[in-house]
Amino acid sequence: MSEPDTGTRTSAKAARPDLSQPEDVRPLVVVVDDEPGLRRFMGRALQDHYRVVLAANAAEALALFRVDGQDIAALVTDIRMPGMDGLALVATLRDMGVTIPILFVSGYQVIGEAPGLLLAKPFLPDDLVAAVQTLLGGSGRHLIQ
């Protein structure tokens, strides 16, 4: 949930970064959900702890990984989405060689479907933050492999 850059000025003589703003070194989390309200809810819940990028579907998420994949620390994805679902998204990322922690979220009975950590909808903002903290601070057993 980034703001447009408004503080950096450059000139033809020398381009200098704006050092008045510290670089944001928080982990980058991609959140994928086809429901706009829930997607924004998850983004707001995580934004105080992480840098967050929202994607409306698997195709948008894949585009993010193709451009900024090396910077992405974790993925939070809905399982059931139109088109490519969260399970197919993870399989595609695996085929691309991506190995990051994933958190699946779902409002459906999907016991056994998720090959990683699962958070059942509905959930509270603190539940989501705690699950992502567990994911990023854990032993790595939730990695896409």
Residue pairs with C-beta under 8 A, 6 or more apart in sequence:
1 43
1 44
1 47
1 52
1 53
1 54
2 51
2 53
7 18
7 20
7 21
8 17
8 18
9 18
10 16
24 51
26 49
26 50
26 51
27 50
27 51
27 73
27 74
27 136
28 50
28 51
28 52
28 53
28 68
28 71
28 72
28 73
28 74
29 46
29 50
29 51
29 52
29 53
29 72
29 73
29 74
29 75
29 76
29 132
30 52
30 53
30 54
30 55
30 61
30 64
30 65
30 72
30 74
30 75
30 76
31 39
31 42
31 43
31 46
31 52
31 53
31 54
31 55
31 76
31 77
32 39
32 54
32 55
32 56
32 57
32 58
32 60
32 61
32 75
32 76
32 77
32 78
32 81
32 86
32 89
33 39
33 42
33 56
33 77
33 78
33 81
33 105
34 56
34 57
34 78
34 81
34 82
35 78
36 56
38 78
38 121
39 54
39 55
39 56
40 54
41 125
42 54
42 76
42 105
42 128
43 52
43 54
44 125
45 125
45 126
45 128
45 129
46 52
46 76
46 128
46 129
46 132
49 129
49 132
49 133
50 73
50 74
50 132
53 64
53 68
55 61
55 64
57 81
57 82
57 83
57 84
58 77
58 81
58 83
58 84
58 85
58 86
58 88
58 89
58 92
59 83
59 84
61 75
61 77
61 89
62 89
62 92
62 93
64 72
65 72
65 93
65 96
65 98
66 96
69 96
69 98
72 100
73 100
73 101
73 136
74 100
74 101
74 102
74 103
74 132
74 135
74 136
75 90
75 93
75 100
75 101
75 102
75 103
75 144
76 102
76 103
76 105
76 128
76 132
77 86
77 89
77 90
77 102
77 103
77 104
77 105
78 85
78 86
78 104
78 105
78 106
79 85
79 86
79 87
79 104
79 105
79 106
79 108
79 110
79 113
79 114
80 86
80 106
80 107
80 108
80 110
84 92
86 104
86 106
87 113
87 114
87 115
90 102
90 115
90 116
90 144
93 100
93 144
94 144
94 145
98 144
99 143
99 144
99 145
100 143
100 144
101 116
101 117
101 135
101 136
101 138
101 140
101 142
101 143
101 144
102 116
102 117
102 135
102 142
102 143
102 144
103 116
103 117
103 118
103 119
103 131
103 132
103 135
103 142
104 110
104 114
104 116
104 117
104 118
104 119
105 118
105 119
105 120
105 121
105 123
105 128
106 114
106 118
106 120
106 121
107 120
107 121
107 122
110 118
116 142
116 144
117 131
117 134
117 135
117 142
119 127
119 128
119 131
135 142
